[in-house]
Amino acid sequence: MYTVIGTVKSRAARVLWMLEELGQPYEHIPAQPQSEGVVQFNPAGKVPVLIEDGTPITDSTAIIQYLADKHGKLTYRAGTLDRARQDSLTQFLLDEFDAALWMAARHSFVLPEELRHAAIKNTLRWEFERSQRTLVHRMGEGPFVMGDIMTVPDIILTHCGNWALAAKFPIVEHRLSDYLQRMRERPAFKRAMAL
């Protein structure tokens, strides 16, 4: 059985949701970043951490792609053009969405107060809105970001969309708003967020 360390209000939500979609049993330890229960498995103190057979795996994207590959669901097979497209979209979301949101969080509450620069958030919001316009041109036809099947980028994009709304980063593309609403209705998503 898997163990997931990290609160649902962190990137651990991605891992919890993936496990719910896969129907895999897991134990959830809602530890905060930098806590002793986290640092013993990840010296950086960051969550999530997935533990399998006593081995910790860190970084939410690495974890969810590992789980998708291992269970043969929510991903295209490695070495295919579809997987190359999937990996490209994953990297785009991490670079353009996750990075902007994380930088805004750092300048809101993560960094020491004397190192925070509130004005940077205006630039990050502008970049986030521009990235949405690029994303809608990359989205496939169908209910999911790549088209007909749910993949790893769907989990990242939905998590970033929810994070954006909580951080007051506007969702300006109607197609993205509709997509996020559909994804939030998934039973596995609701189960993971209820933890």
C-alpha positions in Angstrom: 0.0 0.0 0.0 1.1 3.6 -0.7 1.6 6.3 1.9 1.1 9.9 0.9 2.6 12.6 3.1 1.2 16.1 2.7 -1.9 18.1 3.2 -4.7 18.3 0.6 -4.0 22.1 0.5 -0.6 21.4 -1.1 0.6 19.6 -4.2 -0.1 16.4 -2.3 -3.7 16.9 -3.6 -2.4 15.8 -7.0 -1.1 12.5 -5.7 -4.3 11.8 -3.6 -6.5 12.5 -6.6 -4.3 10.3 -8.9 -4.6 7.4 -6.4 -8.4 7.9 -6.2 -8.7 7.9 -10.0 -6.6 4.7 -10.1 -8.6 3.1 -7.3 -5.5 2.3 -5.3 -5.5 2.0 -1.5 -3.3 4.4 0.4 -2.6 5.8 3.8 -2.7 9.6 4.1 -0.5 11.5 6.6 -1.5 15.2 6.4 1.8 16.6 7.5 2.8 20.2 6.9 5.9 21.1 4.9 9.1 21.4 6.9 7.6 19.2 9.7 9.7 16.4 11.2 7.5 13.8 9.5 8.3 15.3 6.1 12.0 16.2 6.6 12.9 12.6 7.5 11.9 11.5 4.0 12.7 14.7 2.0 15.5 16.9 3.4 14.1 19.9 1.5 11.0 19.6 3.7 8.7 19.8 0.7 5.5 17.8 0.2 4.2 15.6 -1.2 6.2 12.5 -0.5 4.9 9.1 -1.7 6.3 6.1 0.1 6.2 2.7 -1.5 8.0 -0.3 0.0 9.9 2.0 2.3 11.2 4.1 -0.6 10.3 7.8 -0.7 9.5 9.5 -4.0 9.3 13.3 -4.0 7.9 15.9 -6.4 4.2 15.7 -7.3 4.7 15.4 -11.1 7.3 12.6 -10.7 5.0 10.8 -8.4 1.8 11.0 -10.5 3.6 10.1 -13.7 5.2 7.1 -11.9 1.8 6.0 -10.7 0.2 6.4 -14.1 3.0 4.5 -15.8 3.0 1.7 -13.1 -0.7 1.2 -13.3 -1.0 1.8 -17.1 -3.8 4.4 -16.7 -4.1 8.2 -17.2 -1.1 8.3 -19.5 0.0 7.5 -22.9 2.7 4.8 -23.3 6.3 6.0 -23.2 8.0 6.2 -26.5 4.9 7.2 -28.4 4.1 10.5 -30.1 1.1 10.9 -27.9 3.3 10.6 -24.8 5.7 13.2 -26.3 2.7 15.5 -26.6 1.6 14.7 -23.1 5.0 15.4 -21.7 5.2 18.6 -23.6 1.9 19.7 -22.2 3.0 18.7 -18.7 6.1 20.8 -19.0 4.1 23.7 -20.3 1.8 23.6 -17.4 4.6 23.4 -14.9 6.5 26.3 -16.5 3.6 28.6 -17.2 1.0 27.9 -14.6 2.6 26.1 -11.6 5.7 28.3 -11.6 3.7 31.6 -11.6 1.5 30.4 -8.8 4.4 29.2 -6.7 6.3 32.4 -7.2 3.2 34.4 -6.1 2.9 32.1 -3.0 6.6 32.6 -2.2 6.1 36.4 -2.3 2.9 36.2 -0.2 3.8 33.9 2.7 6.7 31.6 2.1 9.7 33.9 2.0 10.8 36.0 5.0 8.9 39.3 5.0 11.9 41.4 4.2 12.4 39.4 0.9 8.9 39.5 -0.3 7.9 41.8 -3.3 4.2 42.2 -3.6 4.4 44.0 -6.9 5.7 40.9 -8.7 2.3 39.4 -8.4 0.9 41.8 -11.0 3.5 40.6 -13.5 2.7 36.9 -12.6 -1.0 37.5 -13.1 -0.4 39.0 -16.5 1.8 36.0 -17.5 -0.8 33.6 -16.1 -3.6 35.2 -18.2 -1.4 35.1 -21.3 -0.6 31.4 -20.7 -4.3 30.6 -20.6 -4.7 31.9 -24.1 -1.8 29.7 -25.3 -3.3 26.7 -23.4 -6.7 26.9 -25.0 -5.0 26.6 -28.5 -3.2 23.5 -27.3 -6.3 21.8 -25.7 -7.7 18.8 -27.6 -11.3 18.3 -28.7 -13.0 16.4 -26.0 -13.7 16.6 -22.2 -10.0 16.4 -21.2 -7.0 18.7 -21.9 -5.6 16.3 -24.5 -8.9 15.1 -25.9 -10.8 11.9 -25.2 -8.8 10.5 -22.3 -7.8 11.9 -18.9 -4.0 12.1 -18.5 -1.4 13.4 -16.0 -1.7 17.0 -17.3 -5.4 17.1 -16.3 -4.5 16.6 -12.7 -1.8 19.3 -12.9 -4.0 21.8 -14.7 -7.0 21.3 -12.4 -4.9 21.6 -9.3 -3.3 24.8 -10.8 -6.8 26.2 -11.7 -8.0 25.7 -8.2 -4.8 27.2 -6.8 -5.2 30.2 -9.1 -8.8 30.9 -7.9 -7.7 30.7 -4.2 -4.8 33.0 -5.0 -7.1 35.5 -6.8 -5.5 34.8 -10.2 -8.4 35.2 -12.7 -9.4 32.5 -15.1 -10.1 34.6 -18.2 -10.7 31.8 -20.8 -14.3 30.5 -20.8 -13.2 27.2 -22.2 -10.8 26.7 -19.3 -13.4 27.7 -16.8 -15.8 25.1 -18.2 -13.1 22.5 -18.2 -12.2 23.2 -14.6 -15.9 22.9 -13.5 -16.2 19.5 -15.3 -13.0 18.2 -13.6 -14.2 19.3 -10.1 -17.3 17.2 -10.6 -15.3 14.0 -10.9 -16.1 11.6 -8.0 -12.4 10.8 -7.4 -11.6 14.5 -7.3 -14.3 15.1 -4.7 -13.1 12.2 -2.6 -9.5 13.4 -2.6 -10.5 17.0 -1.8 -12.6 15.8 1.2 -9.6 14.5 3.0 
